[in-house]
Amino acid sequence: MTERFVPLIRGTALLATRAYLAKKHGADAFDRAVLLLRPEHAAVWRAIPLAHEWYSHEAVLALDDAAAALYGPDFYDEIGAFVAEYDLNFIHRFLLKFTNPLWILDKGAKLWSEFYNSGRWTIVRGVDQKSLTGTLYDFAIVSVRQCRMMSAFVRKAGQLTGASKIKVEHPQCRARGSAMCVFTAAW
């Protein structure tokens, strides 16, 4: 019998989600969302999350779904943007002003496996200097909601580099039958 592959994510995602809920919806927002979870997912959130540890990505998505049920469907876009700011702390945000969206996303693609145990990215410069295509292959999570959060993350990360008019599109999605997820950005 083969074991089922379990998609994992680093604890930074748990910390970011908890911080966002407290900041946006109050100190008890996180606890209200956890109450909506199945026991195996709630157990992940009741532990003290550590940034460097691996956790169930399915439990993270379950909490995102619970938060969206409580606080509205825009939660997916809001948390994606918040995670970009959360991950790119103050010092990094200052340095980002001297880069561009292609630079930050290329660096993120190289670090992907430090935060997720599945998937790999390629980032390719577009025909002009202010566009790119990012392709995510073999990611274990197939979810339109996850892709919304990724699109929001890409948009916000690009804005943090100073690209004020960044447009992100998601023309191919595994959740809609494509073989991979493709994101494009232009600024």
PyMOL CGO cylinders between C-alpha atoms (Angstrom):
from pymol import cmd
from pymol.cgo import CYLINDER

trace = [
    CYLINDER, 0.00, 0.00, 0.00, 1.40, 3.39, -0.95, 0.3, 1, 1, 1, 1, 1, 1,
    CYLINDER, 1.40, 3.39, -0.95, 1.17, 6.32, 1.37, 0.3, 1, 1, 1, 1, 1, 1,
    CYLINDER, 1.17, 6.32, 1.37, -0.89, 9.32, 0.35, 0.3, 1, 1, 1, 1, 1, 1,
    CYLINDER, -0.89, 9.32, 0.35, 1.23, 12.39, -0.43, 0.3, 1, 1, 1, 1, 1, 1,
    CYLINDER, 1.23, 12.39, -0.43, 0.52, 15.17, 2.08, 0.3, 1, 1, 1, 1, 1, 1,
    CYLINDER, 0.52, 15.17, 2.08, 1.08, 18.72, 0.83, 0.3, 1, 1, 1, 1, 1, 1,
    CYLINDER, 1.08, 18.72, 0.83, 2.97, 20.73, 3.43, 0.3, 1, 1, 1, 1, 1, 1,
    CYLINDER, 2.97, 20.73, 3.43, 3.70, 24.40, 3.98, 0.3, 1, 1, 1, 1, 1, 1,
    CYLINDER, 3.70, 24.40, 3.98, 6.06, 26.17, 6.37, 0.3, 1, 1, 1, 1, 1, 1,
    CYLINDER, 6.06, 26.17, 6.37, 4.72, 27.70, 9.55, 0.3, 1, 1, 1, 1, 1, 1,
    CYLINDER, 4.72, 27.70, 9.55, 5.17, 31.23, 8.23, 0.3, 1, 1, 1, 1, 1, 1,
    CYLINDER, 5.17, 31.23, 8.23, 1.80, 30.81, 6.48, 0.3, 1, 1, 1, 1, 1, 1,
    CYLINDER, 1.80, 30.81, 6.48, 0.12, 29.96, 9.78, 0.3, 1, 1, 1, 1, 1, 1,
    CYLINDER, 0.12, 29.96, 9.78, 1.70, 32.95, 11.48, 0.3, 1, 1, 1, 1, 1, 1,
    CYLINDER, 1.70, 32.95, 11.48, 0.69, 35.28, 8.64, 0.3, 1, 1, 1, 1, 1, 1,
    CYLINDER, 0.69, 35.28, 8.64, -2.92, 34.08, 8.62, 0.3, 1, 1, 1, 1, 1, 1,
    CYLINDER, -2.92, 34.08, 8.62, -3.21, 34.44, 12.38, 0.3, 1, 1, 1, 1, 1, 1,
    CYLINDER, -3.21, 34.44, 12.38, -1.69, 37.94, 12.26, 0.3, 1, 1, 1, 1, 1, 1,
    CYLINDER, -1.69, 37.94, 12.26, -4.00, 39.02, 9.44, 0.3, 1, 1, 1, 1, 1, 1,
    CYLINDER, -4.00, 39.02, 9.44, -7.15, 37.82, 11.17, 0.3, 1, 1, 1, 1, 1, 1,
    CYLINDER, -7.15, 37.82, 11.17, -6.23, 39.61, 14.40, 0.3, 1, 1, 1, 1, 1, 1,
    CYLINDER, -6.23, 39.61, 14.40, -5.31, 42.84, 12.60, 0.3, 1, 1, 1, 1, 1, 1,
    CYLINDER, -5.31, 42.84, 12.60, -8.32, 42.96, 10.29, 0.3, 1, 1, 1, 1, 1, 1,
    CYLINDER, -8.32, 42.96, 10.29, -11.09, 41.30, 12.30, 0.3, 1, 1, 1, 1, 1, 1,
    CYLINDER, -11.09, 41.30, 12.30, -10.09, 41.46, 15.96, 0.3, 1, 1, 1, 1, 1, 1,
    CYLINDER, -10.09, 41.46, 15.96, -8.29, 39.39, 18.56, 0.3, 1, 1, 1, 1, 1, 1,
    CYLINDER, -8.29, 39.39, 18.56, -10.89, 36.61, 18.55, 0.3, 1, 1, 1, 1, 1, 1,
    CYLINDER, -10.89, 36.61, 18.55, -11.23, 36.33, 14.74, 0.3, 1, 1, 1, 1, 1, 1,
    CYLINDER, -11.23, 36.33, 14.74, -8.76, 33.47, 14.52, 0.3, 1, 1, 1, 1, 1, 1,
    CYLINDER, -8.76, 33.47, 14.52, -10.53, 31.46, 17.25, 0.3, 1, 1, 1, 1, 1, 1,
    CYLINDER, -10.53, 31.46, 17.25, -13.92, 31.99, 15.57, 0.3, 1, 1, 1, 1, 1, 1,
    CYLINDER, -13.92, 31.99, 15.57, -12.55, 30.61, 12.28, 0.3, 1, 1, 1, 1, 1, 1,
    CYLINDER, -12.55, 30.61, 12.28, -10.89, 27.62, 13.99, 0.3, 1, 1, 1, 1, 1, 1,
    CYLINDER, -10.89, 27.62, 13.99, -14.24, 26.66, 15.55, 0.3, 1, 1, 1, 1, 1, 1,
    CYLINDER, -14.24, 26.66, 15.55, -15.56, 25.99, 12.02, 0.3, 1, 1, 1, 1, 1, 1,
    CYLINDER, -15.56, 25.99, 12.02, -12.83, 23.45, 11.20, 0.3, 1, 1, 1, 1, 1, 1,
    CYLINDER, -12.83, 23.45, 11.20, -12.87, 19.67, 11.24, 0.3, 1, 1, 1, 1, 1, 1,
    CYLINDER, -12.87, 19.67, 11.24, -10.96, 18.32, 14.28, 0.3, 1, 1, 1, 1, 1, 1,
    CYLINDER, -10.96, 18.32, 14.28, -7.85, 17.23, 12.32, 0.3, 1, 1, 1, 1, 1, 1,
    CYLINDER, -7.85, 17.23, 12.32, -7.49, 20.72, 10.82, 0.3, 1, 1, 1, 1, 1, 1,
    CYLINDER, -7.49, 20.72, 10.82, -8.28, 22.53, 14.06, 0.3, 1, 1, 1, 1, 1, 1,
    CYLINDER, -8.28, 22.53, 14.06, -5.55, 20.56, 15.83, 0.3, 1, 1, 1, 1, 1, 1,
    CYLINDER, -5.55, 20.56, 15.83, -2.94, 22.08, 13.50, 0.3, 1, 1, 1, 1, 1, 1,
    CYLINDER, -2.94, 22.08, 13.50, -4.07, 25.58, 14.42, 0.3, 1, 1, 1, 1, 1, 1,
    CYLINDER, -4.07, 25.58, 14.42, -4.35, 24.99, 18.16, 0.3, 1, 1, 1, 1, 1, 1,
    CYLINDER, -4.35, 24.99, 18.16, -0.64, 24.15, 18.38, 0.3, 1, 1, 1, 1, 1, 1,
    CYLINDER, -0.64, 24.15, 18.38, 1.86, 26.96, 18.70, 0.3, 1, 1, 1, 1, 1, 1,
    CYLINDER, 1.86, 26.96, 18.70, 3.03, 27.41, 15.10, 0.3, 1, 1, 1, 1, 1, 1,
    CYLINDER, 3.03, 27.41, 15.10, 6.74, 27.72, 14.44, 0.3, 1, 1, 1, 1, 1, 1,
    CYLINDER, 6.74, 27.72, 14.44, 7.90, 29.49, 11.29, 0.3, 1, 1, 1, 1, 1, 1,
    CYLINDER, 7.90, 29.49, 11.29, 10.42, 26.81, 10.31, 0.3, 1, 1, 1, 1, 1, 1,
    CYLINDER, 10.42, 26.81, 10.31, 8.21, 23.74, 10.91, 0.3, 1, 1, 1, 1, 1, 1,
    CYLINDER, 8.21, 23.74, 10.91, 6.11, 21.99, 8.23, 0.3, 1, 1, 1, 1, 1, 1,
    CYLINDER, 6.11, 21.99, 8.23, 2.30, 21.90, 8.54, 0.3, 1, 1, 1, 1, 1, 1,
    CYLINDER, 2.30, 21.90, 8.54, -0.62, 20.52, 6.55, 0.3, 1, 1, 1, 1, 1, 1,
    CYLINDER, -0.62, 20.52, 6.55, -1.36, 22.80, 3.61, 0.3, 1, 1, 1, 1, 1, 1,
    CYLINDER, -1.36, 22.80, 3.61, -4.89, 21.40, 3.60, 0.3, 1, 1, 1, 1, 1, 1,
    CYLINDER, -4.89, 21.40, 3.60, -5.36, 22.69, 7.17, 0.3, 1, 1, 1, 1, 1, 1,
    CYLINDER, -5.36, 22.69, 7.17, -4.20, 26.14, 6.03, 0.3, 1, 1, 1, 1, 1, 1,
    CYLINDER, -4.20, 26.14, 6.03, -6.71, 26.14, 3.16, 0.3, 1, 1, 1, 1, 1, 1,
    CYLINDER, -6.71, 26.14, 3.16, -9.45, 24.91, 5.51, 0.3, 1, 1, 1, 1, 1, 1,
    CYLINDER, -9.45, 24.91, 5.51, -8.82, 27.91, 7.77, 0.3, 1, 1, 1, 1, 1, 1,
    CYLINDER, -8.82, 27.91, 7.77, -8.80, 30.22, 4.75, 0.3, 1, 1, 1, 1, 1, 1,
    CYLINDER, -8.80, 30.22, 4.75, -12.19, 28.80, 3.73, 0.3, 1, 1, 1, 1, 1, 1,
    CYLINDER, -12.19, 28.80, 3.73, -13.56, 29.22, 7.26, 0.3, 1, 1, 1, 1, 1, 1,
    CYLINDER, -13.56, 29.22, 7.26, -12.31, 32.82, 7.39, 0.3, 1, 1, 1, 1, 1, 1,
    CYLINDER, -12.31, 32.82, 7.39, -13.86, 33.54, 3.99, 0.3, 1, 1, 1, 1, 1, 1,
    CYLINDER, -13.86, 33.54, 3.99, -17.17, 32.11, 5.24, 0.3, 1, 1, 1, 1, 1, 1,
    CYLINDER, -17.17, 32.11, 5.24, -17.02, 34.43, 8.26, 0.3, 1, 1, 1, 1, 1, 1,
    CYLINDER, -17.02, 34.43, 8.26, -15.50, 37.56, 6.75, 0.3, 1, 1, 1, 1, 1, 1,
    CYLINDER, -15.50, 37.56, 6.75, -16.45, 37.46, 3.07, 0.3, 1, 1, 1, 1, 1, 1,
    CYLINDER, -16.45, 37.46, 3.07, -15.12, 36.08, -0.21, 0.3, 1, 1, 1, 1, 1, 1,
    CYLINDER, -15.12, 36.08, -0.21, -12.62, 38.93, -0.60, 0.3, 1, 1, 1, 1, 1, 1,
    CYLINDER, -12.62, 38.93, -0.60, -10.63, 37.23, 2.17, 0.3, 1, 1, 1, 1, 1, 1,
    CYLINDER, -10.63, 37.23, 2.17, -8.64, 35.23, -0.41, 0.3, 1, 1, 1, 1, 1, 1,
    CYLINDER, -8.64, 35.23, -0.41, -7.42, 38.38, -2.17, 0.3, 1, 1, 1, 1, 1, 1,
    CYLINDER, -7.42, 38.38, -2.17, -6.79, 40.19, 1.10, 0.3, 1, 1, 1, 1, 1, 1,
    CYLINDER, -6.79, 40.19, 1.10, -4.79, 37.37, 2.69, 0.3, 1, 1, 1, 1, 1, 1,
    CYLINDER, -4.79, 37.37, 2.69, -2.68, 36.93, -0.46, 0.3, 1, 1, 1, 1, 1, 1,
    CYLINDER, -2.68, 36.93, -0.46, -1.73, 40.62, -0.38, 0.3, 1, 1, 1, 1, 1, 1,
    CYLINDER, -1.73, 40.62, -0.38, -1.15, 40.56, 3.38, 0.3, 1, 1, 1, 1, 1, 1,
    CYLINDER, -1.15, 40.56, 3.38, 1.16, 37.55, 3.14, 0.3, 1, 1, 1, 1, 1, 1,
    CYLINDER, 1.16, 37.55, 3.14, 3.29, 39.40, 0.57, 0.3, 1, 1, 1, 1, 1, 1,
    CYLINDER, 3.29, 39.40, 0.57, 3.74, 42.27, 3.02, 0.3, 1, 1, 1, 1, 1, 1,
    CYLINDER, 3.74, 42.27, 3.02, 4.20, 39.91, 5.97, 0.3, 1, 1, 1, 1, 1, 1,
    CYLINDER, 4.20, 39.91, 5.97, 6.83, 37.84, 4.20, 0.3, 1, 1, 1, 1, 1, 1,
    CYLINDER, 6.83, 37.84, 4.20, 8.71, 40.85, 2.91, 0.3, 1, 1, 1, 1, 1, 1,
    CYLINDER, 8.71, 40.85, 2.91, 9.45, 42.62, 6.18, 0.3, 1, 1, 1, 1, 1, 1,
    CYLINDER, 9.45, 42.62, 6.18, 10.38, 46.30, 6.57, 0.3, 1, 1, 1, 1, 1, 1,
    CYLINDER, 10.38, 46.30, 6.57, 14.04, 46.00, 5.61, 0.3, 1, 1, 1, 1, 1, 1,
    CYLINDER, 14.04, 46.00, 5.61, 13.23, 43.90, 2.58, 0.3, 1, 1, 1, 1, 1, 1,
    CYLINDER, 13.23, 43.90, 2.58, 10.50, 46.35, 1.57, 0.3, 1, 1, 1, 1, 1, 1,
    CYLINDER, 10.50, 46.35, 1.57, 13.04, 49.18, 1.55, 0.3, 1, 1, 1, 1, 1, 1,
    CYLINDER, 13.04, 49.18, 1.55, 15.39, 47.14, -0.64, 0.3, 1, 1, 1, 1, 1, 1,
    CYLINDER, 15.39, 47.14, -0.64, 12.54, 46.13, -2.95, 0.3, 1, 1, 1, 1, 1, 1,
    CYLINDER, 12.54, 46.13, -2.95, 12.20, 49.74, -4.09, 0.3, 1, 1, 1, 1, 1, 1,
    CYLINDER, 12.20, 49.74, -4.09, 15.47, 49.20, -5.98, 0.3, 1, 1, 1, 1, 1, 1,
    CYLINDER, 15.47, 49.20, -5.98, 14.22, 46.11, -7.84, 0.3, 1, 1, 1, 1, 1, 1,
    CYLINDER, 14.22, 46.11, -7.84, 11.25, 45.18, -10.03, 0.3, 1, 1, 1, 1, 1, 1,
    CYLINDER, 11.25, 45.18, -10.03, 8.50, 42.52, -10.01, 0.3, 1, 1, 1, 1, 1, 1,
    CYLINDER, 8.50, 42.52, -10.01, 10.56, 40.18, -12.21, 0.3, 1, 1, 1, 1, 1, 1,
    CYLINDER, 10.56, 40.18, -12.21, 13.45, 40.24, -9.74, 0.3, 1, 1, 1, 1, 1, 1,
    CYLINDER, 13.45, 40.24, -9.74, 11.34, 39.55, -6.65, 0.3, 1, 1, 1, 1, 1, 1,
    CYLINDER, 11.34, 39.55, -6.65, 9.31, 36.77, -8.29, 0.3, 1, 1, 1, 1, 1, 1,
    CYLINDER, 9.31, 36.77, -8.29, 12.41, 35.13, -9.73, 0.3, 1, 1, 1, 1, 1, 1,
    CYLINDER, 12.41, 35.13, -9.73, 13.97, 35.09, -6.24, 0.3, 1, 1, 1, 1, 1, 1,
    CYLINDER, 13.97, 35.09, -6.24, 10.73, 33.74, -4.80, 0.3, 1, 1, 1, 1, 1, 1,
    CYLINDER, 10.73, 33.74, -4.80, 10.66, 30.94, -7.39, 0.3, 1, 1, 1, 1, 1, 1,
    CYLINDER, 10.66, 30.94, -7.39, 14.14, 29.89, -6.31, 0.3, 1, 1, 1, 1, 1, 1,
    CYLINDER, 14.14, 29.89, -6.31, 13.05, 29.80, -2.66, 0.3, 1, 1, 1, 1, 1, 1,
    CYLINDER, 13.05, 29.80, -2.66, 9.72, 28.02, -3.29, 0.3, 1, 1, 1, 1, 1, 1,
    CYLINDER, 9.72, 28.02, -3.29, 10.87, 24.63, -2.03, 0.3, 1, 1, 1, 1, 1, 1,
    CYLINDER, 10.87, 24.63, -2.03, 11.88, 26.22, 1.29, 0.3, 1, 1, 1, 1, 1, 1,
    CYLINDER, 11.88, 26.22, 1.29, 8.18, 26.94, 1.95, 0.3, 1, 1, 1, 1, 1, 1,
    CYLINDER, 8.18, 26.94, 1.95, 6.24, 24.25, 0.04, 0.3, 1, 1, 1, 1, 1, 1,
    CYLINDER, 6.24, 24.25, 0.04, 6.95, 20.54, -0.39, 0.3, 1, 1, 1, 1, 1, 1,
    CYLINDER, 6.95, 20.54, -0.39, 5.45, 20.40, -3.88, 0.3, 1, 1, 1, 1, 1, 1,
    CYLINDER, 5.45, 20.40, -3.88, 5.52, 22.39, -7.07, 0.3, 1, 1, 1, 1, 1, 1,
    CYLINDER, 5.52, 22.39, -7.07, 8.19, 24.30, -8.92, 0.3, 1, 1, 1, 1, 1, 1,
    CYLINDER, 8.19, 24.30, -8.92, 8.14, 27.68, -10.64, 0.3, 1, 1, 1, 1, 1, 1,
    CYLINDER, 8.14, 27.68, -10.64, 9.64, 29.08, -13.79, 0.3, 1, 1, 1, 1, 1, 1,
    CYLINDER, 9.64, 29.08, -13.79, 9.66, 32.85, -14.22, 0.3, 1, 1, 1, 1, 1, 1,
    CYLINDER, 9.66, 32.85, -14.22, 10.29, 34.22, -17.72, 0.3, 1, 1, 1, 1, 1, 1,
    CYLINDER, 10.29, 34.22, -17.72, 10.66, 37.86, -18.74, 0.3, 1, 1, 1, 1, 1, 1,
    CYLINDER, 10.66, 37.86, -18.74, 8.05, 38.98, -21.23, 0.3, 1, 1, 1, 1, 1, 1,
    CYLINDER, 8.05, 38.98, -21.23, 8.79, 40.48, -24.64, 0.3, 1, 1, 1, 1, 1, 1,
    CYLINDER, 8.79, 40.48, -24.64, 9.21, 43.87, -23.05, 0.3, 1, 1, 1, 1, 1, 1,
    CYLINDER, 9.21, 43.87, -23.05, 11.08, 44.77, -19.87, 0.3, 1, 1, 1, 1, 1, 1,
    CYLINDER, 11.08, 44.77, -19.87, 7.90, 45.24, -17.84, 0.3, 1, 1, 1, 1, 1, 1,
    CYLINDER, 7.90, 45.24, -17.84, 6.12, 41.90, -18.06, 0.3, 1, 1, 1, 1, 1, 1,
    CYLINDER, 6.12, 41.90, -18.06, 6.64, 38.30, -17.01, 0.3, 1, 1, 1, 1, 1, 1,
    CYLINDER, 6.64, 38.30, -17.01, 5.08, 34.88, -17.09, 0.3, 1, 1, 1, 1, 1, 1,
    CYLINDER, 5.08, 34.88, -17.09, 5.25, 32.62, -14.07, 0.3, 1, 1, 1, 1, 1, 1,
    CYLINDER, 5.25, 32.62, -14.07, 4.36, 28.96, -14.44, 0.3, 1, 1, 1, 1, 1, 1,
    CYLINDER, 4.36, 28.96, -14.44, 3.73, 26.69, -11.47, 0.3, 1, 1, 1, 1, 1, 1,
    CYLINDER, 3.73, 26.69, -11.47, 4.18, 22.99, -12.21, 0.3, 1, 1, 1, 1, 1, 1,
    CYLINDER, 4.18, 22.99, -12.21, 3.20, 19.96, -10.14, 0.3, 1, 1, 1, 1, 1, 1,
    CYLINDER, 3.20, 19.96, -10.14, 1.78, 21.83, -7.15, 0.3, 1, 1, 1, 1, 1, 1,
    CYLINDER, 1.78, 21.83, -7.15, -0.16, 19.39, -4.96, 0.3, 1, 1, 1, 1, 1, 1,
    CYLINDER, -0.16, 19.39, -4.96, -2.90, 21.90, -4.15, 0.3, 1, 1, 1, 1, 1, 1,
    CYLINDER, -2.90, 21.90, -4.15, -5.39, 22.32, -7.00, 0.3, 1, 1, 1, 1, 1, 1,
    CYLINDER, -5.39, 22.32, -7.00, -7.66, 25.16, -5.90, 0.3, 1, 1, 1, 1, 1, 1,
    CYLINDER, -7.66, 25.16, -5.90, -9.10, 28.27, -7.50, 0.3, 1, 1, 1, 1, 1, 1,
    CYLINDER, -9.10, 28.27, -7.50, -8.96, 29.88, -4.04, 0.3, 1, 1, 1, 1, 1, 1,
    CYLINDER, -8.96, 29.88, -4.04, -5.23, 29.15, -3.71, 0.3, 1, 1, 1, 1, 1, 1,
    CYLINDER, -5.23, 29.15, -3.71, -4.68, 30.69, -7.15, 0.3, 1, 1, 1, 1, 1, 1,
    CYLINDER, -4.68, 30.69, -7.15, -6.60, 33.83, -6.11, 0.3, 1, 1, 1, 1, 1, 1,
    CYLINDER, -6.60, 33.83, -6.11, -4.26, 34.16, -3.13, 0.3, 1, 1, 1, 1, 1, 1,
    CYLINDER, -4.26, 34.16, -3.13, -1.22, 33.66, -5.36, 0.3, 1, 1, 1, 1, 1, 1,
    CYLINDER, -1.22, 33.66, -5.36, -2.44, 36.29, -7.82, 0.3, 1, 1, 1, 1, 1, 1,
    CYLINDER, -2.44, 36.29, -7.82, -2.94, 38.75, -4.95, 0.3, 1, 1, 1, 1, 1, 1,
    CYLINDER, -2.94, 38.75, -4.95, 0.52, 37.89, -3.59, 0.3, 1, 1, 1, 1, 1, 1,
    CYLINDER, 0.52, 37.89, -3.59, 2.14, 38.54, -6.99, 0.3, 1, 1, 1, 1, 1, 1,
    CYLINDER, 2.14, 38.54, -6.99, 0.27, 41.85, -7.36, 0.3, 1, 1, 1, 1, 1, 1,
    CYLINDER, 0.27, 41.85, -7.36, 1.25, 43.07, -3.88, 0.3, 1, 1, 1, 1, 1, 1,
    CYLINDER, 1.25, 43.07, -3.88, 4.87, 41.89, -4.15, 0.3, 1, 1, 1, 1, 1, 1,
    CYLINDER, 4.87, 41.89, -4.15, 5.09, 43.80, -7.44, 0.3, 1, 1, 1, 1, 1, 1,
    CYLINDER, 5.09, 43.80, -7.44, 3.61, 46.90, -5.84, 0.3, 1, 1, 1, 1, 1, 1,
    CYLINDER, 3.61, 46.90, -5.84, 6.18, 46.69, -3.05, 0.3, 1, 1, 1, 1, 1, 1,
    CYLINDER, 6.18, 46.69, -3.05, 8.89, 47.11, -5.71, 0.3, 1, 1, 1, 1, 1, 1,
    CYLINDER, 8.89, 47.11, -5.71, 7.24, 50.36, -6.78, 0.3, 1, 1, 1, 1, 1, 1,
    CYLINDER, 7.24, 50.36, -6.78, 5.23, 49.00, -9.72, 0.3, 1, 1, 1, 1, 1, 1,
    CYLINDER, 5.23, 49.00, -9.72, 2.04, 50.91, -8.99, 0.3, 1, 1, 1, 1, 1, 1,
    CYLINDER, 2.04, 50.91, -8.99, 0.03, 49.76, -11.99, 0.3, 1, 1, 1, 1, 1, 1,
    CYLINDER, 0.03, 49.76, -11.99, 0.70, 46.05, -11.96, 0.3, 1, 1, 1, 1, 1, 1,
    CYLINDER, 0.70, 46.05, -11.96, -1.85, 43.84, -13.70, 0.3, 1, 1, 1, 1, 1, 1,
    CYLINDER, -1.85, 43.84, -13.70, -1.87, 40.13, -12.87, 0.3, 1, 1, 1, 1, 1, 1,
    CYLINDER, -1.87, 40.13, -12.87, -3.81, 37.57, -14.88, 0.3, 1, 1, 1, 1, 1, 1,
    CYLINDER, -3.81, 37.57, -14.88, -4.20, 33.82, -14.47, 0.3, 1, 1, 1, 1, 1, 1,
    CYLINDER, -4.20, 33.82, -14.47, -4.94, 32.49, -17.97, 0.3, 1, 1, 1, 1, 1, 1,
    CYLINDER, -4.94, 32.49, -17.97, -4.30, 28.82, -17.21, 0.3, 1, 1, 1, 1, 1, 1,
    CYLINDER, -4.30, 28.82, -17.21, -5.33, 27.05, -14.02, 0.3, 1, 1, 1, 1, 1, 1,
    CYLINDER, -5.33, 27.05, -14.02, -5.13, 23.40, -12.99, 0.3, 1, 1, 1, 1, 1, 1,
    CYLINDER, -5.13, 23.40, -12.99, -8.42, 23.84, -11.13, 0.3, 1, 1, 1, 1, 1, 1,
    CYLINDER, -8.42, 23.84, -11.13, -9.98, 24.66, -14.52, 0.3, 1, 1, 1, 1, 1, 1,
    CYLINDER, -9.98, 24.66, -14.52, -8.39, 21.69, -16.31, 0.3, 1, 1, 1, 1, 1, 1,
    CYLINDER, -8.39, 21.69, -16.31, -5.00, 23.02, -17.43, 0.3, 1, 1, 1, 1, 1, 1,
    CYLINDER, -5.00, 23.02, -17.43, -1.82, 20.99, -16.96, 0.3, 1, 1, 1, 1, 1, 1,
    CYLINDER, -1.82, 20.99, -16.96, -0.19, 23.81, -14.97, 0.3, 1, 1, 1, 1, 1, 1,
    CYLINDER, -0.19, 23.81, -14.97, -1.00, 27.20, -13.48, 0.3, 1, 1, 1, 1, 1, 1,
    CYLINDER, -1.00, 27.20, -13.48, 0.22, 30.20, -15.45, 0.3, 1, 1, 1, 1, 1, 1,
    CYLINDER, 0.22, 30.20, -15.45, 0.28, 33.74, -14.10, 0.3, 1, 1, 1, 1, 1, 1,
    CYLINDER, 0.28, 33.74, -14.10, 1.18, 36.79, -16.15, 0.3, 1, 1, 1, 1, 1, 1,
    CYLINDER, 1.18, 36.79, -16.15, 2.09, 40.23, -14.82, 0.3, 1, 1, 1, 1, 1, 1,
    CYLINDER, 2.09, 40.23, -14.82, 2.62, 43.53, -16.57, 0.3, 1, 1, 1, 1, 1, 1,
    CYLINDER, 2.62, 43.53, -16.57, 3.56, 46.87, -15.02, 0.3, 1, 1, 1, 1, 1, 1,
]
cmd.load_cgo(trace, "trace")
